[in-house]
Amino acid sequence: MKVFPGIRQSPRIFLRLAIAAAVLTILSGAASGEKPERFDGTISSARSMALGGAFSPLADDITALFVNPAGLINTGGVALYADYMETGGGSEPWEGKLAGGFERWGIVFGAAGSRKSYDDGVSEGQLSAGLALNVLSGSAGSFISIGGALRAGRVAFDLDEGCVPCGVEAGRFSYNALTADLGLMVRPLPFISFSVSSENISETGFGSADYFIPWDRTVRYGVAWLHEDRFTISWERRRTGDRETDHFGFGLRTALPLEIMAGITSNRVHGGARWDGGRWRGSIIFGQEAENIITAGASIEIFFNRPARIYQ
């Protein structure tokens, strides 16, 4: 099988490869340095959660913006996404997302918004916009893509007790942050995928900040095996400061257009199912975060001019 044919046919290929190499250099150094305590700014889509978080080498929906922007290249056409997840019921924590994207001039553009609410008075909102570009395309679906996104977020929370030495009184506080995300996805063969991405590259707040809660940097790298149109196995390692976690995911496509998914990480078990109706996809997911703590959710995707993809 020829991999990445036609390299000599276009001098721009070398420029694109140089850009990809520069992105990889930035990502490989993104985890260095001392990291402060942070508020968790990571976002998971329904499929990402069902796969136990092992999603960056498989990212195939608009929420790739929050995980690996290079994965936007796997969408194409015009796509809309929405999901809702809840832990427990009633006033327990919940999360919702809306996203959309389109392809133009060989570039996939995307934008997404996310809202989280917790039962301890903490809430988080994020907006992200980015793009992805194929820097090199080969035969049978092999490619190298890069992507980037800007993310603006706001964390709000209550302090029931102030901090006298800090000069902070009790009340409602918030923190704004503007960060950049970068991602790289490499498929030397159509059935294997490698990825590396860095979230929250900048940790500097903007605007007024009553109380400082910096977002720490998170680096993800992983690999996935995509066996024809039958099953996928993925692994992702996530590094945040001096903390590392491994994530494992498995997906099996049945004779029906239905994918059964399962994942595990840090004593957490997740699962779900995704139905592919051609012009739309619907997912249901669940996960056990701890003893007697269950998270459940659902997502819907709608497509216009959806392109054919191989092993995705």
C-alpha positions as CSV (number, residue, x, y, z in Angstrom):
1,M,0.0,0.0,0.0
2,K,1.3,3.4,-0.9
3,V,1.3,5.8,2.0
4,F,1.3,9.6,1.5
5,P,1.8,9.4,-2.3
6,G,2.5,12.5,-4.4
7,I,4.8,14.2,-2.0
8,R,7.0,15.4,-4.9
9,Q,4.1,16.8,-6.7
10,S,3.6,19.8,-4.6
11,P,6.3,22.0,-3.0
12,R,3.8,23.3,-0.5
13,I,3.9,19.8,1.1
14,F,7.3,20.6,2.7
15,L,6.0,23.9,4.1
16,R,3.0,22.0,5.6
17,L,5.3,19.4,7.1
18,A,7.4,22.1,8.6
19,I,4.3,23.6,10.2
20,A,3.3,20.2,11.6
21,A,6.9,19.7,13.0
22,A,6.7,23.1,14.7
23,V,3.3,22.2,16.3
24,L,4.8,18.9,17.5
25,T,7.7,20.7,19.0
26,I,5.4,23.1,20.9
27,L,3.3,20.3,22.1
28,S,6.2,18.2,23.3
29,G,7.4,21.0,25.5
30,A,4.0,22.1,26.8
31,A,4.1,20.0,29.9
32,S,7.3,21.4,31.3
33,G,7.3,23.9,34.1
34,E,5.8,24.1,37.5
35,K,2.0,24.0,37.6
36,P,-0.3,25.7,40.1
37,E,-3.5,24.3,41.5
38,R,-6.3,24.8,39.0
39,F,-9.9,24.5,38.2
40,D,-10.6,21.6,35.8
41,G,-11.1,23.2,32.4
42,T,-11.3,19.9,30.4
43,I,-14.4,19.1,28.4
44,S,-15.7,15.7,27.2
45,S,-18.2,14.8,24.5
46,A,-20.6,11.9,24.9
47,R,-18.5,9.6,22.8
48,S,-15.3,10.6,24.7
49,M,-16.9,9.8,28.0
50,A,-18.3,6.5,26.7
51,L,-14.7,5.6,25.7
52,G,-13.3,6.4,29.1
53,G,-11.7,9.6,27.8
54,A,-9.5,7.8,25.2
55,F,-10.8,10.1,22.5
56,S,-8.0,12.3,21.2
57,P,-6.7,9.9,18.6
58,L,-10.3,9.2,17.4
59,A,-11.8,12.7,17.7
60,D,-14.5,12.8,15.0
61,D,-17.0,15.4,16.1
62,I,-17.0,19.2,16.7
63,T,-16.2,18.7,20.3
64,A,-12.7,17.8,19.1
65,L,-12.2,21.6,19.7
66,F,-11.9,20.8,23.5
67,V,-9.8,17.7,23.1
68,N,-7.7,17.7,20.0
69,P,-8.5,20.5,17.4
70,A,-6.7,18.5,14.7
71,G,-9.6,16.0,14.9
72,L,-11.9,18.5,13.3
73,I,-10.6,17.3,10.0
74,N,-12.7,14.1,10.5
75,T,-16.0,16.0,10.3
76,G,-16.3,18.0,7.1
77,G,-19.5,19.3,5.4
78,V,-21.7,21.1,7.9
79,A,-22.2,19.5,11.3
80,L,-24.3,20.4,14.4
81,Y,-23.8,18.9,17.9
82,A,-25.7,19.1,21.2
83,D,-25.5,17.0,24.4
84,Y,-26.6,17.0,28.0
85,M,-25.1,15.0,30.9
86,E,-26.2,14.8,34.5
87,T,-24.8,13.1,37.6
88,G,-27.6,11.8,39.9
89,G,-30.7,13.8,39.5
90,G,-32.5,17.0,40.4
91,S,-30.0,19.6,41.7
92,E,-26.9,17.4,41.1
93,P,-24.1,18.5,38.7
94,W,-25.0,18.8,35.0
95,E,-23.2,19.7,31.8
96,G,-24.4,20.8,28.4
97,K,-22.8,21.7,25.1
98,L,-23.7,23.1,21.7
99,A,-21.3,23.1,18.7
100,G,-21.2,23.6,15.0
101,G,-18.7,23.4,12.1
102,F,-18.3,23.6,8.4
103,E,-15.6,22.9,5.7
104,R,-14.4,25.5,3.3
105,W,-11.2,25.8,1.2
106,G,-10.1,22.5,2.6
107,I,-10.2,23.8,6.1
108,V,-12.7,22.7,8.8
109,F,-13.9,25.5,11.0
110,G,-15.7,24.9,14.3
111,A,-17.2,26.7,17.3
112,A,-18.6,25.3,20.5
113,G,-20.0,26.4,23.9
114,S,-20.1,24.5,27.1
115,R,-21.8,25.1,30.5
116,K,-21.2,23.1,33.7
117,S,-23.0,23.5,37.0
118,Y,-22.0,21.9,40.3
119,D,-24.0,21.3,43.5
120,D,-21.5,23.3,45.6
121,G,-22.3,26.6,43.8
122,V,-19.5,26.4,41.3
123,S,-20.3,27.0,37.6
124,E,-18.2,27.1,34.5
125,G,-18.8,28.4,31.0
126,Q,-16.6,28.1,28.0
127,L,-16.6,29.2,24.4
128,S,-14.1,27.8,21.8
129,A,-13.4,28.5,18.1
130,G,-10.8,26.9,16.0
131,L,-9.9,25.2,12.7
132,A,-8.0,22.2,11.3
133,L,-6.0,21.6,8.2
134,N,-4.7,18.5,6.4
135,V,-1.0,19.2,5.9
136,L,-0.6,15.9,4.0
137,S,-3.0,13.5,2.5
138,G,-2.2,9.9,1.4
139,S,-4.0,6.9,-0.1
140,A,-7.0,5.1,1.5
141,G,-7.6,7.8,4.1
142,S,-4.1,8.3,5.5
143,F,-3.2,11.9,6.5
144,I,-1.5,14.3,8.8
145,S,-3.6,17.2,10.3
146,I,-3.0,20.1,12.6
147,G,-5.5,22.2,14.4
148,G,-5.7,25.1,16.8
149,A,-8.4,26.8,18.9
150,L,-8.9,29.8,21.2
151,R,-10.9,29.2,24.3
152,A,-12.5,31.8,26.6
153,G,-13.9,30.6,29.9
154,R,-15.4,31.9,33.1
155,V,-15.5,30.2,36.5
156,A,-17.9,31.5,39.1
157,F,-18.2,30.2,42.7
158,D,-19.2,31.2,46.2
159,L,-16.9,31.7,49.2
160,D,-18.9,31.2,52.4
161,E,-15.9,32.1,54.4
162,G,-13.5,34.8,53.4
163,C,-9.7,34.8,53.7
164,V,-8.7,37.6,56.1
165,P,-4.9,37.3,55.5
166,C,-5.6,37.4,51.7
167,G,-7.9,40.4,52.1
168,V,-10.8,38.4,50.5
169,E,-14.3,38.7,51.9
170,A,-17.1,36.1,51.6
171,G,-19.2,36.4,48.5
172,R,-19.6,35.5,44.9
173,F,-16.4,35.5,42.8
174,S,-15.4,34.7,39.3
175,Y,-12.3,34.1,37.2
176,N,-11.9,34.7,33.4
177,A,-9.3,33.0,31.3
178,L,-8.3,33.1,27.6
179,T,-6.3,30.1,26.5
180,A,-5.0,28.4,23.3
181,D,-5.2,24.8,22.3
182,L,-3.1,22.9,19.7
183,G,-3.4,19.5,18.3
184,L,-1.7,17.1,15.9
185,M,-3.2,13.9,14.4
186,V,-1.2,11.4,12.3
187,R,-2.6,8.4,10.3
188,P,0.3,6.8,8.5
189,L,-2.2,4.0,7.6
190,P,-6.0,4.2,7.5
191,F,-6.4,1.8,10.4
192,I,-4.0,3.4,12.9
193,S,-4.1,6.9,14.4
194,F,-1.6,8.8,16.6
195,S,-2.4,12.1,18.4
196,V,-0.9,14.7,20.7
197,S,-2.6,17.8,21.9
198,S,-2.2,20.5,24.6
199,E,-5.0,22.4,26.3
200,N,-4.8,25.7,28.2
201,I,-1.4,26.7,26.8
202,S,-1.8,30.1,28.3
203,E,-2.7,30.4,32.0
204,T,-3.1,34.2,32.1
205,G,-6.5,35.7,33.0
206,F,-8.0,38.7,31.2
207,G,-10.5,41.3,32.3
208,S,-11.3,41.7,36.0
209,A,-10.6,38.8,38.3
210,D,-11.9,38.9,41.8
211,Y,-10.2,35.7,42.8
212,F,-7.4,33.9,40.9
213,I,-7.9,30.2,39.9
214,P,-5.5,29.5,37.1
215,W,-6.3,26.7,34.6
216,D,-3.4,24.3,34.5
217,R,-2.0,23.0,31.2
218,T,-3.1,19.5,30.1
219,V,-1.2,17.4,27.5
220,R,-2.8,14.4,25.9
221,Y,-1.2,11.8,23.6
222,G,-2.6,8.6,22.4
223,V,-3.0,5.9,19.7
224,A,-5.9,4.1,18.3
225,W,-6.4,1.0,16.1
226,L,-9.4,1.1,13.7
227,H,-10.1,-2.3,12.3
228,E,-12.0,-1.8,9.1
229,D,-15.6,-0.8,10.0
230,R,-15.8,-3.3,12.9
231,F,-14.1,-2.2,16.1
232,T,-11.7,0.4,17.5
233,I,-9.3,0.2,20.4
234,S,-7.9,3.4,21.8
235,W,-5.4,4.5,24.5
236,E,-4.7,8.0,25.8
237,R,-2.4,9.3,28.5
238,R,-3.3,12.6,30.0
239,R,-0.8,14.7,31.9
240,T,-1.8,17.7,34.1
241,G,1.0,19.1,36.1
242,D,2.6,16.2,37.9
243,R,-0.5,14.0,37.6
244,E,-0.9,11.4,34.9
245,T,-3.8,9.2,34.0
246,D,-4.3,6.4,31.5
247,H,-7.5,6.0,29.6
248,F,-8.6,3.0,27.6
249,G,-11.6,2.7,25.2
250,F,-13.2,0.1,23.0
251,G,-15.9,0.4,20.3
252,L,-17.7,-2.4,18.5
253,R,-19.9,-1.8,15.5
254,T,-22.7,-4.3,15.1
255,A,-24.5,-5.4,11.9
256,L,-26.9,-2.6,12.6
257,P,-25.5,1.0,12.3
258,L,-24.9,0.8,16.1
259,E,-21.6,1.2,17.9
260,I,-21.3,-0.2,21.4
261,M,-18.6,1.6,23.5
262,A,-16.9,1.0,26.8
263,G,-14.0,2.7,28.6
264,I,-12.1,2.6,31.9
265,T,-9.8,5.0,33.7
266,S,-8.8,5.6,37.3
267,N,-11.2,3.1,38.7
268,R,-14.0,4.7,36.7
269,V,-16.1,2.7,34.3
270,H,-18.0,4.2,31.3
271,G,-20.1,2.9,28.5
272,G,-22.6,3.8,25.9
273,A,-24.0,3.3,22.4
274,R,-24.1,5.5,19.2
275,W,-26.6,5.0,16.4
276,D,-25.5,6.3,13.0
277,G,-28.5,7.3,10.9
278,G,-26.4,8.8,8.0
279,R,-27.6,12.3,8.3
280,W,-27.6,12.2,12.0
281,R,-26.0,10.3,14.9
282,G,-27.5,9.8,18.4
283,S,-25.6,8.6,21.5
284,I,-26.5,7.6,25.0
285,I,-23.8,7.3,27.7
286,F,-23.4,6.3,31.3
287,G,-20.5,6.2,33.8
288,Q,-19.8,5.2,37.4
289,E,-17.6,7.9,38.8
290,A,-17.5,6.5,42.3
291,E,-19.6,4.3,44.6
292,N,-23.3,5.1,44.1
293,I,-22.4,8.1,41.8
294,I,-23.7,7.6,38.2
295,T,-23.5,10.0,35.3
296,A,-25.8,9.6,32.3
297,G,-26.3,11.6,29.2
298,A,-27.3,11.8,25.5
299,S,-26.1,13.6,22.4
300,I,-27.4,14.3,18.9
301,E,-25.5,15.2,15.8
302,I,-26.9,16.5,12.5
303,F,-25.0,16.5,9.2
304,F,-25.4,18.3,5.8
305,N,-23.2,17.2,2.9
306,R,-21.5,14.7,5.1
307,P,-18.4,13.3,3.4
308,A,-17.5,9.6,3.4
309,R,-14.8,8.7,5.9
310,I,-12.8,5.5,6.2
311,Y,-12.6,3.6,9.5
312,Q,-14.1,6.4,11.6
